Amino acid sequence: MASALLENPVVPDRRWDVIVVGAGAAGLAAAEQLSRAGLSVAVLEARPALGGRIRTRRMRGCAVPIELGAEFVHGRSEEVFEIASAAGLLIDRLSDSLLAATRSGLKSQLAFWDRFERITRQMRRTGRDRSVADFLRARRSLSPAQRRLAAWMVEGYHAAPLDRVSEHALSTAGDPPSSPEERAQFRVVAGYDGLTNWLRSRLEPKRCGVFLSTPAREIRWRRRHVTVRCEDSQEFRASRVLVTVPVGVLQAAAESAAQSGSILRLPLFGERCPGSRWGMSSRSCCGFARCSGQTRDS
Ligand SMILES: Cc1cc2nc3c(=O)[nH]c(=O)nc-3n(C[C@H](O)[C@H](O)[C@H](O)COP(=O)(O)OP(=O)(O)OC[C@H]3O[C@@H](n4cnc5c(N)ncnc54)[C@H](O)[C@@H]3O)c2cc1C
């Protein structure tokens, strides 16, 4: 696999201050801060492109960008708004109305977040964790409509199987009700990749190397020294490593029998990993020529 080096920084003895594994939003944001703070940084990315789960496509004839990954900014997130403002990106607030497709047409969902929070407030966040499926089985007092809503949110919004998602993670027990600003949804008008492209443009070229198509395979730690061995046998050395691969990949790595104390072996996409917490997601985008404007309240 040929790796593409996007920058060609001058690094003495090819010993970097920091290796960042993964060039999604987290990896790029870290590399931006570290390289601008004066450290030399090697960013290793398994895919031939940057951005990770932010993936914007543009199609001729389609006025809006199509997001294959992240699409909405959930709540008024300071970090995202700061980058958008520095990058000159317009962020649009979406309407609060939510429609559900039912057999009898589109129904607007009233007090949707209140109804969902009434369920998540009943979830435990202490004690032994269990799946949301187990929570739903145990909570007999929930109505069929509440069960449907919980399943719809977990499977449709969080894209997680009910029997795998953690009750603790979704619990809002003891929290005050979320504010309208926390519930608000926004969209980066010109495409979410505007954020990652901006981060990429801010990497300090003299100190930061970005290596595409360079999957890290094995990370070995020693005192003040780390070596990352890649799929193509290239080795990178540094004082520190920052691993920003998805949590599911890390879990699969941690559960793999091949691990030993100071070595982490990272699995690659498509590899069979016992206990793997990752899966495929498919996304359908529909274009509507017009909006009928007919909805029913539910
Ligand atoms: C379909 C979909 C829709 C989403 N919608 C939203 C949304 O609307 N709003 C929202 O806020 N979030 C959304 N998300 C989640 C959001 O995209 C992610 O939380 C965010 O992009 C994660 O960024 P990250 O940098 O942490 O990880 P990632 O973007 O996953 O970056 C990790 C990078 O590590 C690389 N990598 C993996 N293994 C290796 C290896 N061995 N060596 C080198 N590199 C490696 C990967 O290729 C990837 O580029 C969505 C996600 C998906 C999949």
The ligand as an SDF file (V2000), in Angstrom:
LIG
                    3D

 53 58  0  0  0  0  0  0  0  0999 V2000
  -23.3180    7.8430    9.4100 C   0  0  0  0  0  0  0  0  0  0  0  0
  -22.8340    8.7220   10.5500 C   0  0  0  0  0  0  0  0  0  0  0  0
  -23.5550    9.8530   10.8940 C   0  0  0  0  0  0  0  0  0  0  0  0
  -23.1250   10.6790   11.9330 C   0  0  0  0  0  0  0  0  0  0  0  0
  -23.8330   11.8010   12.2160 N   0  0  0  0  0  0  0  0  0  0  0  0
  -23.3700   12.6700   13.1430 C   0  0  0  0  0  0  0  0  0  0  0  0
  -24.0170   13.9180   13.3430 C   0  0  0  0  0  0  0  0  0  0  0  0
  -25.0030   14.2480   12.6740 O   0  0  0  0  0  0  0  0  0  0  0  0
  -23.4970   14.7610   14.2790 N   0  0  0  0  0  0  0  0  0  0  0  0
  -22.3830   14.4300   15.0250 C   0  0  0  0  0  0  0  0  0  0  0  0
  -21.9620   15.2420   15.8730 O   0  0  0  0  0  0  0  0  0  0  0  0
  -21.7570   13.2480   14.8450 N   0  0  0  0  0  0  0  0  0  0  0  0
  -22.2080   12.3750   13.9170 C   0  0  0  0  0  0  0  0  0  0  0  0
  -21.5510   11.2010   13.6970 N   0  0  0  0  0  0  0  0  0  0  0  0
  -20.3940   10.8930   14.5340 C   0  0  0  0  0  0  0  0  0  0  0  0
  -19.1620   11.7130   14.0640 C   0  0  0  0  0  0  0  0  0  0  0  0
  -18.9820   11.5320   12.6810 O   0  0  0  0  0  0  0  0  0  0  0  0
  -17.9740   11.2090   14.8210 C   0  0  0  0  0  0  0  0  0  0  0  0
  -18.2140   11.3140   16.2250 O   0  0  0  0  0  0  0  0  0  0  0  0
  -16.7050   12.0090   14.5330 C   0  0  0  0  0  0  0  0  0  0  0  0
  -16.5300   12.2450   13.1620 O   0  0  0  0  0  0  0  0  0  0  0  0
  -15.5670   11.1850   15.1100 C   0  0  0  0  0  0  0  0  0  0  0  0
  -14.3480   11.8130   14.8500 O   0  0  0  0  0  0  0  0  0  0  0  0
  -13.0300   11.1100   15.3690 P   0  0  0  0  0  0  0  0  0  0  0  0
  -11.8770   11.8870   14.8380 O   0  0  0  0  0  0  0  0  0  0  0  0
  -13.1120   10.8850   16.8250 O   0  0  0  0  0  0  0  0  0  0  0  0
  -13.0590    9.6400   14.7190 O   0  0  0  0  0  0  0  0  0  0  0  0
  -13.0470    9.2480   13.1750 P   0  0  0  0  0  0  0  0  0  0  0  0
  -13.6650   10.2920   12.3450 O   0  0  0  0  0  0  0  0  0  0  0  0
  -13.5750    7.8530   13.0850 O   0  0  0  0  0  0  0  0  0  0  0  0
  -11.4870    9.2480   12.8460 O   0  0  0  0  0  0  0  0  0  0  0  0
  -10.6690    8.1610   13.1730 C   0  0  0  0  0  0  0  0  0  0  0  0
   -9.7040    7.9820   12.0250 C   0  0  0  0  0  0  0  0  0  0  0  0
   -8.8090    6.9320   12.3810 O   0  0  0  0  0  0  0  0  0  0  0  0
   -8.5030    6.2180   11.2000 C   0  0  0  0  0  0  0  0  0  0  0  0
   -7.9850    4.9090   11.6070 N   0  0  0  0  0  0  0  0  0  0  0  0
   -8.6620    3.8320   12.1080 C   0  0  0  0  0  0  0  0  0  0  0  0
   -7.7970    2.8250   12.3620 N   0  0  0  0  0  0  0  0  0  0  0  0
   -6.5680    3.2920   12.0200 C   0  0  0  0  0  0  0  0  0  0  0  0
   -5.2640    2.7370   12.0410 C   0  0  0  0  0  0  0  0  0  0  0  0
   -5.0390    1.4770   12.4720 N   0  0  0  0  0  0  0  0  0  0  0  0
   -4.2270    3.5020   11.6200 N   0  0  0  0  0  0  0  0  0  0  0  0
   -4.4150    4.7820   11.1860 C   0  0  0  0  0  0  0  0  0  0  0  0
   -5.6310    5.3500   11.1240 N   0  0  0  0  0  0  0  0  0  0  0  0
   -6.6790    4.6180   11.5490 C   0  0  0  0  0  0  0  0  0  0  0  0
   -9.8370    6.1590   10.4740 C   0  0  0  0  0  0  0  0  0  0  0  0
   -9.6540    5.8770    9.0910 O   0  0  0  0  0  0  0  0  0  0  0  0
  -10.3630    7.5660   10.7130 C   0  0  0  0  0  0  0  0  0  0  0  0
  -10.0090    8.4560    9.6840 O   0  0  0  0  0  0  0  0  0  0  0  0
  -21.9520   10.3550   12.6650 C   0  0  0  0  0  0  0  0  0  0  0  0
  -21.2260    9.2030   12.3190 C   0  0  0  0  0  0  0  0  0  0  0  0
  -21.6550    8.4040   11.2790 C   0  0  0  0  0  0  0  0  0  0  0  0
  -20.8330    7.1870   10.9100 C   0  0  0  0  0  0  0  0  0  0  0  0
  1  2  1  0
  2  3  1  0
  2 52  2  0
  3  4  2  0
  4  5  1  0
  4 50  1  0
  5  6  2  0
  6  7  1  0
  6 13  1  0
  7  8  2  0
  7  9  1  0
  9 10  1  0
 10 11  2  0
 10 12  1  0
 12 13  2  0
 13 14  1  0
 14 15  1  0
 14 50  1  0
 15 16  1  0
 16 17  1  0
 16 18  1  0
 18 19  1  0
 18 20  1  0
 20 21  1  0
 20 22  1  0
 22 23  1  0
 23 24  1  0
 24 25  2  0
 24 26  1  0
 24 27  1  0
 27 28  1  0
 28 29  2  0
 28 30  1  0
 28 31  1  0
 31 32  1  0
 32 33  1  0
 33 34  1  0
 33 48  1  0
 34 35  1  0
 35 36  1  0
 35 46  1  0
 36 37  1  0
 36 45  1  0
 37 38  2  0
 38 39  1  0
 39 40  1  0
 39 45  2  0
 40 41  1  0
 40 42  2  0
 42 43  1  0
 43 44  2  0
 44 45  1  0
 46 47  1  0
 46 48  1  0
 48 49  1  0
 50 51  2  0
 51 52  1  0
 52 53  1  0
M  END
$$$$
